[in-house]
Amino acid sequence: MRKTDKKIENLIRDVLTEVCEDTLKGYEGFLWVTHTVKFSSFPQSLEIVCVFETNQDRANFLVGEGQQHVSATIRNAFNKVGVQLKNVSKQISYDTRQNRERGYQRK
């Protein structure tokens, strides 16, 4: 990993840690935020996954205004550090531990 890649990774991790801490307080069943990124095409390649405990927790979250709130929180947190996410709806997905333990991911 190049030095610039490490800086980007640290920036992403710091922003998502802050988002995660805020989100944990507000949504039942929310567990963590993870990500993947191709450093050569950051920030367009950044994919963020918000993970919930169960499919029911995820469904309850998606029915309410949680998705809009968390997406806005993530976008705003990256904006504060000078990173513009241009396609938030495609860069953020929602999954569950339940699905991951079964060996597949849902978007």
PyMOL CGO cylinders between C-alpha atoms (Angstrom):
from pymol import cmd
from pymol.cgo import CYLINDER

trace = [
    CYLINDER, 0.00, 0.00, 0.00, 1.38, 3.39, -0.97, 0.3, 1, 1, 1, 1, 1, 1,
    CYLINDER, 1.38, 3.39, -0.97, 1.67, 6.23, 1.51, 0.3, 1, 1, 1, 1, 1, 1,
    CYLINDER, 1.67, 6.23, 1.51, -1.17, 8.14, -0.19, 0.3, 1, 1, 1, 1, 1, 1,
    CYLINDER, -1.17, 8.14, -0.19, -3.34, 5.00, -0.05, 0.3, 1, 1, 1, 1, 1, 1,
    CYLINDER, -3.34, 5.00, -0.05, -2.74, 4.76, 3.70, 0.3, 1, 1, 1, 1, 1, 1,
    CYLINDER, -2.74, 4.76, 3.70, -3.78, 8.39, 4.12, 0.3, 1, 1, 1, 1, 1, 1,
    CYLINDER, -3.78, 8.39, 4.12, -6.99, 7.76, 2.19, 0.3, 1, 1, 1, 1, 1, 1,
    CYLINDER, -6.99, 7.76, 2.19, -7.69, 4.60, 4.19, 0.3, 1, 1, 1, 1, 1, 1,
    CYLINDER, -7.69, 4.60, 4.19, -7.16, 6.43, 7.48, 0.3, 1, 1, 1, 1, 1, 1,
    CYLINDER, -7.16, 6.43, 7.48, -9.45, 9.26, 6.33, 0.3, 1, 1, 1, 1, 1, 1,
    CYLINDER, -9.45, 9.26, 6.33, -12.19, 6.80, 5.35, 0.3, 1, 1, 1, 1, 1, 1,
    CYLINDER, -12.19, 6.80, 5.35, -11.84, 4.88, 8.60, 0.3, 1, 1, 1, 1, 1, 1,
    CYLINDER, -11.84, 4.88, 8.60, -12.01, 8.06, 10.70, 0.3, 1, 1, 1, 1, 1, 1,
    CYLINDER, -12.01, 8.06, 10.70, -15.10, 9.35, 8.90, 0.3, 1, 1, 1, 1, 1, 1,
    CYLINDER, -15.10, 9.35, 8.90, -16.91, 6.00, 9.04, 0.3, 1, 1, 1, 1, 1, 1,
    CYLINDER, -16.91, 6.00, 9.04, -16.03, 5.49, 12.71, 0.3, 1, 1, 1, 1, 1, 1,
    CYLINDER, -16.03, 5.49, 12.71, -17.72, 8.79, 13.53, 0.3, 1, 1, 1, 1, 1, 1,
    CYLINDER, -17.72, 8.79, 13.53, -20.75, 7.87, 11.43, 0.3, 1, 1, 1, 1, 1, 1,
    CYLINDER, -20.75, 7.87, 11.43, -20.91, 4.44, 13.04, 0.3, 1, 1, 1, 1, 1, 1,
    CYLINDER, -20.91, 4.44, 13.04, -20.88, 5.84, 16.56, 0.3, 1, 1, 1, 1, 1, 1,
    CYLINDER, -20.88, 5.84, 16.56, -23.74, 8.21, 15.74, 0.3, 1, 1, 1, 1, 1, 1,
    CYLINDER, -23.74, 8.21, 15.74, -25.75, 5.53, 13.94, 0.3, 1, 1, 1, 1, 1, 1,
    CYLINDER, -25.75, 5.53, 13.94, -25.37, 2.99, 16.75, 0.3, 1, 1, 1, 1, 1, 1,
    CYLINDER, -25.37, 2.99, 16.75, -27.32, 5.33, 19.01, 0.3, 1, 1, 1, 1, 1, 1,
    CYLINDER, -27.32, 5.33, 19.01, -30.24, 5.81, 16.68, 0.3, 1, 1, 1, 1, 1, 1,
    CYLINDER, -30.24, 5.81, 16.68, -31.14, 2.53, 14.99, 0.3, 1, 1, 1, 1, 1, 1,
    CYLINDER, -31.14, 2.53, 14.99, -32.00, -0.76, 16.62, 0.3, 1, 1, 1, 1, 1, 1,
    CYLINDER, -32.00, -0.76, 16.62, -30.00, -3.67, 15.33, 0.3, 1, 1, 1, 1, 1, 1,
    CYLINDER, -30.00, -3.67, 15.33, -27.34, -1.53, 13.66, 0.3, 1, 1, 1, 1, 1, 1,
    CYLINDER, -27.34, -1.53, 13.66, -23.90, -3.07, 14.20, 0.3, 1, 1, 1, 1, 1, 1,
    CYLINDER, -23.90, -3.07, 14.20, -21.16, -1.51, 12.09, 0.3, 1, 1, 1, 1, 1, 1,
    CYLINDER, -21.16, -1.51, 12.09, -20.09, 0.20, 8.88, 0.3, 1, 1, 1, 1, 1, 1,
    CYLINDER, -20.09, 0.20, 8.88, -17.51, -1.29, 6.55, 0.3, 1, 1, 1, 1, 1, 1,
    CYLINDER, -17.51, -1.29, 6.55, -16.14, -0.32, 3.16, 0.3, 1, 1, 1, 1, 1, 1,
    CYLINDER, -16.14, -0.32, 3.16, -14.16, -1.28, 0.09, 0.3, 1, 1, 1, 1, 1, 1,
    CYLINDER, -14.16, -1.28, 0.09, -12.22, 1.10, -2.11, 0.3, 1, 1, 1, 1, 1, 1,
    CYLINDER, -12.22, 1.10, -2.11, -10.00, 1.08, -5.15, 0.3, 1, 1, 1, 1, 1, 1,
    CYLINDER, -10.00, 1.08, -5.15, -7.50, 3.78, -4.22, 0.3, 1, 1, 1, 1, 1, 1,
    CYLINDER, -7.50, 3.78, -4.22, -6.67, 4.67, -7.82, 0.3, 1, 1, 1, 1, 1, 1,
    CYLINDER, -6.67, 4.67, -7.82, -10.25, 5.81, -8.38, 0.3, 1, 1, 1, 1, 1, 1,
    CYLINDER, -10.25, 5.81, -8.38, -11.21, 7.20, -4.97, 0.3, 1, 1, 1, 1, 1, 1,
    CYLINDER, -11.21, 7.20, -4.97, -13.80, 8.54, -4.13, 0.3, 1, 1, 1, 1, 1, 1,
    CYLINDER, -13.80, 8.54, -4.13, -15.88, 7.13, -7.01, 0.3, 1, 1, 1, 1, 1, 1,
    CYLINDER, -15.88, 7.13, -7.01, -14.88, 3.56, -6.14, 0.3, 1, 1, 1, 1, 1, 1,
    CYLINDER, -14.88, 3.56, -6.14, -15.76, 3.86, -2.45, 0.3, 1, 1, 1, 1, 1, 1,
    CYLINDER, -15.76, 3.86, -2.45, -18.46, 1.39, -1.44, 0.3, 1, 1, 1, 1, 1, 1,
    CYLINDER, -18.46, 1.39, -1.44, -19.89, 1.62, 2.06, 0.3, 1, 1, 1, 1, 1, 1,
    CYLINDER, -19.89, 1.62, 2.06, -21.94, -1.13, 3.71, 0.3, 1, 1, 1, 1, 1, 1,
    CYLINDER, -21.94, -1.13, 3.71, -24.03, -0.53, 6.82, 0.3, 1, 1, 1, 1, 1, 1,
    CYLINDER, -24.03, -0.53, 6.82, -24.53, -3.84, 8.62, 0.3, 1, 1, 1, 1, 1, 1,
    CYLINDER, -24.53, -3.84, 8.62, -27.51, -4.74, 10.81, 0.3, 1, 1, 1, 1, 1, 1,
    CYLINDER, -27.51, -4.74, 10.81, -27.99, -7.76, 13.06, 0.3, 1, 1, 1, 1, 1, 1,
    CYLINDER, -27.99, -7.76, 13.06, -30.99, -9.31, 11.32, 0.3, 1, 1, 1, 1, 1, 1,
    CYLINDER, -30.99, -9.31, 11.32, -32.97, -8.98, 8.12, 0.3, 1, 1, 1, 1, 1, 1,
    CYLINDER, -32.97, -8.98, 8.12, -35.88, -7.68, 10.21, 0.3, 1, 1, 1, 1, 1, 1,
    CYLINDER, -35.88, -7.68, 10.21, -33.70, -4.93, 11.72, 0.3, 1, 1, 1, 1, 1, 1,
    CYLINDER, -33.70, -4.93, 11.72, -32.62, -3.94, 8.20, 0.3, 1, 1, 1, 1, 1, 1,
    CYLINDER, -32.62, -3.94, 8.20, -36.22, -4.00, 6.94, 0.3, 1, 1, 1, 1, 1, 1,
    CYLINDER, -36.22, -4.00, 6.94, -37.40, -1.82, 9.84, 0.3, 1, 1, 1, 1, 1, 1,
    CYLINDER, -37.40, -1.82, 9.84, -34.59, 0.64, 9.10, 0.3, 1, 1, 1, 1, 1, 1,
    CYLINDER, -34.59, 0.64, 9.10, -35.39, 0.80, 5.38, 0.3, 1, 1, 1, 1, 1, 1,
    CYLINDER, -35.39, 0.80, 5.38, -39.13, 1.36, 5.98, 0.3, 1, 1, 1, 1, 1, 1,
    CYLINDER, -39.13, 1.36, 5.98, -38.52, 4.51, 8.00, 0.3, 1, 1, 1, 1, 1, 1,
    CYLINDER, -38.52, 4.51, 8.00, -36.42, 7.53, 7.18, 0.3, 1, 1, 1, 1, 1, 1,
    CYLINDER, -36.42, 7.53, 7.18, -33.25, 5.89, 8.45, 0.3, 1, 1, 1, 1, 1, 1,
    CYLINDER, -33.25, 5.89, 8.45, -31.76, 5.28, 5.02, 0.3, 1, 1, 1, 1, 1, 1,
    CYLINDER, -31.76, 5.28, 5.02, -32.11, 8.94, 4.03, 0.3, 1, 1, 1, 1, 1, 1,
    CYLINDER, -32.11, 8.94, 4.03, -30.72, 10.09, 7.37, 0.3, 1, 1, 1, 1, 1, 1,
    CYLINDER, -30.72, 10.09, 7.37, -27.69, 7.78, 7.36, 0.3, 1, 1, 1, 1, 1, 1,
    CYLINDER, -27.69, 7.78, 7.36, -26.94, 8.53, 3.69, 0.3, 1, 1, 1, 1, 1, 1,
    CYLINDER, -26.94, 8.53, 3.69, -27.03, 12.27, 4.43, 0.3, 1, 1, 1, 1, 1, 1,
    CYLINDER, -27.03, 12.27, 4.43, -24.87, 11.77, 7.53, 0.3, 1, 1, 1, 1, 1, 1,
    CYLINDER, -24.87, 11.77, 7.53, -22.26, 9.87, 5.51, 0.3, 1, 1, 1, 1, 1, 1,
    CYLINDER, -22.26, 9.87, 5.51, -22.31, 12.40, 2.67, 0.3, 1, 1, 1, 1, 1, 1,
    CYLINDER, -22.31, 12.40, 2.67, -21.99, 15.33, 5.12, 0.3, 1, 1, 1, 1, 1, 1,
    CYLINDER, -21.99, 15.33, 5.12, -19.19, 13.66, 7.07, 0.3, 1, 1, 1, 1, 1, 1,
    CYLINDER, -19.19, 13.66, 7.07, -17.17, 13.17, 3.90, 0.3, 1, 1, 1, 1, 1, 1,
    CYLINDER, -17.17, 13.17, 3.90, -17.95, 16.72, 2.75, 0.3, 1, 1, 1, 1, 1, 1,
    CYLINDER, -17.95, 16.72, 2.75, -16.47, 18.04, 6.02, 0.3, 1, 1, 1, 1, 1, 1,
    CYLINDER, -16.47, 18.04, 6.02, -13.12, 16.46, 5.12, 0.3, 1, 1, 1, 1, 1, 1,
    CYLINDER, -13.12, 16.46, 5.12, -13.25, 17.64, 1.51, 0.3, 1, 1, 1, 1, 1, 1,
    CYLINDER, -13.25, 17.64, 1.51, -14.43, 14.43, -0.14, 0.3, 1, 1, 1, 1, 1, 1,
    CYLINDER, -14.43, 14.43, -0.14, -17.49, 14.60, -2.40, 0.3, 1, 1, 1, 1, 1, 1,
    CYLINDER, -17.49, 14.60, -2.40, -19.49, 11.41, -2.88, 0.3, 1, 1, 1, 1, 1, 1,
    CYLINDER, -19.49, 11.41, -2.88, -21.32, 11.97, -6.13, 0.3, 1, 1, 1, 1, 1, 1,
    CYLINDER, -21.32, 11.97, -6.13, -23.54, 8.89, -6.22, 0.3, 1, 1, 1, 1, 1, 1,
    CYLINDER, -23.54, 8.89, -6.22, -24.40, 8.18, -2.59, 0.3, 1, 1, 1, 1, 1, 1,
    CYLINDER, -24.40, 8.18, -2.59, -27.38, 5.97, -3.43, 0.3, 1, 1, 1, 1, 1, 1,
    CYLINDER, -27.38, 5.97, -3.43, -25.10, 3.57, -5.32, 0.3, 1, 1, 1, 1, 1, 1,
    CYLINDER, -25.10, 3.57, -5.32, -22.13, 3.86, -2.97, 0.3, 1, 1, 1, 1, 1, 1,
    CYLINDER, -22.13, 3.86, -2.97, -24.02, 2.94, 0.21, 0.3, 1, 1, 1, 1, 1, 1,
    CYLINDER, -24.02, 2.94, 0.21, -25.72, -0.40, 0.73, 0.3, 1, 1, 1, 1, 1, 1,
    CYLINDER, -25.72, -0.40, 0.73, -27.33, -2.16, 3.67, 0.3, 1, 1, 1, 1, 1, 1,
    CYLINDER, -27.33, -2.16, 3.67, -26.68, -5.75, 4.72, 0.3, 1, 1, 1, 1, 1, 1,
    CYLINDER, -26.68, -5.75, 4.72, -27.08, -7.96, 7.77, 0.3, 1, 1, 1, 1, 1, 1,
    CYLINDER, -27.08, -7.96, 7.77, -24.89, -10.21, 9.85, 0.3, 1, 1, 1, 1, 1, 1,
    CYLINDER, -24.89, -10.21, 9.85, -27.54, -12.81, 9.26, 0.3, 1, 1, 1, 1, 1, 1,
    CYLINDER, -27.54, -12.81, 9.26, -26.91, -12.68, 5.48, 0.3, 1, 1, 1, 1, 1, 1,
    CYLINDER, -26.91, -12.68, 5.48, -23.14, -12.51, 5.83, 0.3, 1, 1, 1, 1, 1, 1,
    CYLINDER, -23.14, -12.51, 5.83, -23.13, -15.61, 8.01, 0.3, 1, 1, 1, 1, 1, 1,
    CYLINDER, -23.13, -15.61, 8.01, -25.06, -17.41, 5.29, 0.3, 1, 1, 1, 1, 1, 1,
    CYLINDER, -25.06, -17.41, 5.29, -22.34, -16.47, 2.83, 0.3, 1, 1, 1, 1, 1, 1,
    CYLINDER, -22.34, -16.47, 2.83, -23.97, -13.85, 0.65, 0.3, 1, 1, 1, 1, 1, 1,
    CYLINDER, -23.97, -13.85, 0.65, -24.46, -10.12, 0.64, 0.3, 1, 1, 1, 1, 1, 1,
    CYLINDER, -24.46, -10.12, 0.64, -27.57, -8.09, -0.14, 0.3, 1, 1, 1, 1, 1, 1,
    CYLINDER, -27.57, -8.09, -0.14, -27.52, -4.62, -1.55, 0.3, 1, 1, 1, 1, 1, 1,
]
cmd.load_cgo(trace, "trace")
